Amino acid sequence: MNISLRQLRAFVAVAQSSSFSRAADALALTQPAVSRNVTDLEQAMGLLLLHRTTREVELTEAGRLLLGNLSRVLEELDACLLEVQGLATQRKGRVKVASSPTLSAHLMPQCIARGRQQSPGVNIQLLDRIQSDVLLSVRSGEVDFGVVIDPSEKQDLHAQTILAEPFCLVCLSSHGLARKKEVHWAQLAGESLVLLDHASGSRRLIDAALQSHGASASVVQEVGHTTTIYSMVQQGLGLSVVPRLAIPSAWAARAAPAAAGAAAADAAVLVSRPLVPRVQRSIMLVKRQQRELSPVAHLVWDLIAAEAVSLLDE
């Protein structure tokens, strides 16, 4: 049956007030519009619901049966709609976010802490995974959204860039390149490199930058985490290229180029230097193209975007 909610509400208003004019006032409609809605409802049902006379309106047996059930159903519907509408301002619930390792370590903890301060009722659940698995969990609907390095394939995703950060060189303070304020990519030619493996979203960008600047270097180790990289560089196994976010803030005090005659005690100290020309990676929030975020998930999406901007300003 082709029955509308407007028709049902018109019938209930007439039945409860026993008047088309009073029902019209209650519904803020014209009397002909109310009458037309009730008539259309009767025609759709194939039943007479109201006895109409010039003096009064009475329910038929079918009308009484319908009114008895319909009033309860409409009350439940109204309550449901109010509850759903309340989600627009709701600031509590669980939001599942998947993130690749370097972002899980250097971006998400601050975002989760800020979320706890601003919206205590929001529980951000982090899934720390390699980038390919982050994208899989987004596409499968396992998580609300993901935080990734710009993926090569994202046609089926809605993506928002929240930060562009440069790559930097990491080396021992005793290394010759540590004496420079900035290092050209071409100067990495012939060096031994310890890099993130190909599961990282950054690796293809690093490889492309080395190739485009003619830096033919030997990759001696490929690892999954920057903490492992730092340990290996500290042991003299090679140099590394890492994103700016992965560099500890404590290294800022070592920004000045090391003197040529650095003391032996400082030989194992790590420093970072900007790489030029500047090559950046884009950090993105991604969700399924046709999936709308819940209000509370959208709240977390906006929070991460705002926090990301502040990180490189610290």
N, C-alpha and C positions, 0 to 999 in steps of 0.2 A: 504494500500500500504506500502511495506517495503522500505521506502525512508530515507536516512541518511542525516544529516546536511552537511557532507563532499560532498555528491553528489550535493546538492543544491548550495553550495559555488563554486564548480567547474563549474557548469553551468553558474552562474552569472559572474564569472571571464572570461569565454570564450565569453559569450554574450557581455560583456562590452568592451572587448579588440579585439573582432573579430579574435582571434588567440589562438590556443591551446598552442603554444610555449610561448607566452607572459603570458597567464593564468598560465602556469606551473611555470614561474619565479615568478609571484606575489604570488603564493600559496606555493612556495618552495617545489614543487612536480615535478616528472618527467612527460614529455609529455604523455607517455603511461598511467600513473596513472590518469591524468586528463581526457584523452579520455575514459578510462574505467569507471570512475565515471559518466560521461555524458551519456555514452551508457547504463549503468545500470539504470540511472534515466529514460531514455526514455523507456526502457523495462518495468520498474515498472509502468509507467504511461500509456503505450500502445500508445504513441504518439511520432512523430518525432518533435524534438524541434529545430534542427539545420540542415540547408542545408550545406553539406560539399563538397568542391571542392579542387583541388590541389592548387588553388590560393586564395580562400577566404572562410569565414564562414559567413552564413547569418541565421537570425532567421526565423523560420516558424511562421505562425499566432499563433499557440499554444505557441511557444517560446516567442513571443512578449507579449502575455497575461500573461504568467507565470513571465517573467522578470519584468513587470510593477508592479505586486503585491509583488513579492518575494523580490525585493530590499528594499522596505519599511519594510517588515516583518523582514528581517535580520538586518536592522538598529535598529529596536526596540528591537530585541533579544540581539544584542550586547550591547545596552544601559542598558537593564535589567541585563545582566550578570555583567557589570561593577559596577552597583549599588549594586548588591548582594555581589560581591567581596569586595566592600568597607566596608561591615559589619565587615570584619576581623580586621580592625583597628579602628572601630567605638568605641567611648568612651562616648556615650550618649544614654539615653533611660531609661525605668523603669524596675526594677527587683523586683519581689514579693518573699519575703522570709517569711516562717512561722517558729516560734520559740516557744519553751515551756517557761513558765513564768520565771523560775530562769535565763535562758539564755537570755530572752528578757530584763530582768532588769540588768544583770551583765556582759553581753558580747556584745549584739547587739548595745546599745547606742554608745559605743566606736567605733564599726565597722562602723556605719552610719556616725559618725562625721569624721572618717578618710577617708571614701569614698567621703564625700563632699569636703574635702581638696584636695585629689589626683585627683578626677574625678568629677568636679562640674556638668558636664552634666548628671551624673548617678543619678537617683532617686531610692533609696532603700526603698521600701514600706514594712513595717514590719506587719505581722499578729501575734499577741500575743495570743497563744492558748494552751490548755492542750495538752500533748504529743500525745494522741490518735487522736485528731483533726488535729494536725500538720501532722501526717502520712497520714491521710485521704486526706488532701488537697494536699499533694505531689502526692499520688497515683491517684487522680482525675485530676491532671494537673492544679488545681486552682492556684498553685504557681510554681515558677521556681524550687525551692528546699527548703529543711527544715533544721533546726538546732535542734538536739535532743540528748537525752541521749540514749546510745546504746539500740535499741529496741530488744525485744526477737525474733520478727519475721521480717526478712528483706531480705528474699530470692529474692523478686521481686524488690529490691532496690539496687542501686549502693551507697555504703557508704564509706566515707573517715573519719577516725579518725583524729581529729585536736588537741585534747588535752585529757590528762588523769589527773584528779585532785582528791585529797584525800578527805575523809570525816573528819570532825572535831566535837568535842564536844563544845556546847555552854552552859554556865551556869552562875549563879551569882558569882561575885568575892568572895562572902562570903561562897560559897559552899566548902566543903572539897576537892573535886576534882580539884578546881581551884588552889590549892597549888602545884599541880604536873606539871612537865614540859610536860608530855604526859600521856595519860590515856589509859589503856587497855580496849578493848571492854567488857571483862568479869566484869570489875568494874562498869558497868552500871546495873548489875543484881539488882533487887529490887527497882530501881529508877522509878520515874514517868517521862514519856517522852511526849513531844509535838513534833509531827512529821508532815512532809508533807504527804498529803493524797495519796491514791493509783492512782490518776490521774497523779501524778508526775512520771517521768521516774526513779527517784532516789529511790523511796520507796521500790521497790522490792529488790534493792541492800542493803539498810539499814536493812531490815527485815532478809535477808539472812546472813548478817554479824553478827547480834545479835544472830541469831539461831546457827550459826556455832561456836560461841565462848561461848555458854551457858549463854548468858546474858538475863535471863528471866525478862523482865521489863514490867511495866504497861503503855500502851499508853493511856494517859488521854485525849488528844486532837489531832485531825487530821485536818490540815488546808491546804489551797491552796497556801499561800505565806509566804516567810520567814519573811517579816516584821511583820506579825501576830504572827509568832513563837516568835520573839524577845520580843514583847510586853507581851506575855504570860509568857515567862521565866522570864522577868523582874518583873512580878507580883508574882513570886514564885510558879507558877503552875507546874513547872517541868523543866527537862533538855531537850536538843535537840541535834540532829545530823544533820548537814547540810553540803553541799559541800563547799569546800574552796572558790570558787568564790563568794559565797553568803555572805561571811564575810566582813564587811566594812573595808576598809584599815585603818581607824582611830583606829581600835582595835589593830594595831601592837604595839602601845605604851604600851599596857597592857599585852604584851607577858610574862613578868616576873611573876612567881607564886606569888599570893597574900600572904601576911603575915598572920599568924594564927590569930593575933589580929587585923584584919582590922577594920578601923573606921566605925561607923554606917553610916556615910555620904556616904561611898562607897558601902553600902549594895546592892544597886540596879544597880551597874555597871556590865555589861556583859563582859565576857571574852571567848576566844576560846582556846582550847587545841587540839593538834594532837591526833588522835586515832591510837593505835597500836594493832595488826599488821596493816600496812597500807592497807586500802581498797580504791580502786579508782573507779570512774565512767568515762566512755569514752564518750566524746562529739564528735558527728559526724555530718557531712554534708551528707544529703541523697537526692537523686533524683531518678526518675523512671529509671529502668534498661535500657530500650531501648530509652530513651529520651536524645537527645543531647542538651546541653545548648547553647544558643546564645553566641556570643563572649562577649557581655556586661554582661550577667549573669555569664559567666565563670570568668570574671574580678572580680565580687563581691564574687564569691565562693573563689577565691584565696586570696582576701583581708581579708575575715573572717578567713580563715585558718591561715594567717600570724598574724593577731591581737590576735587570741586565744593563740598562743604560747607566746606572750609577756606579757599576763595578770599575770601569776603566777610568773613572774620574777620581778614584780613591788614591 
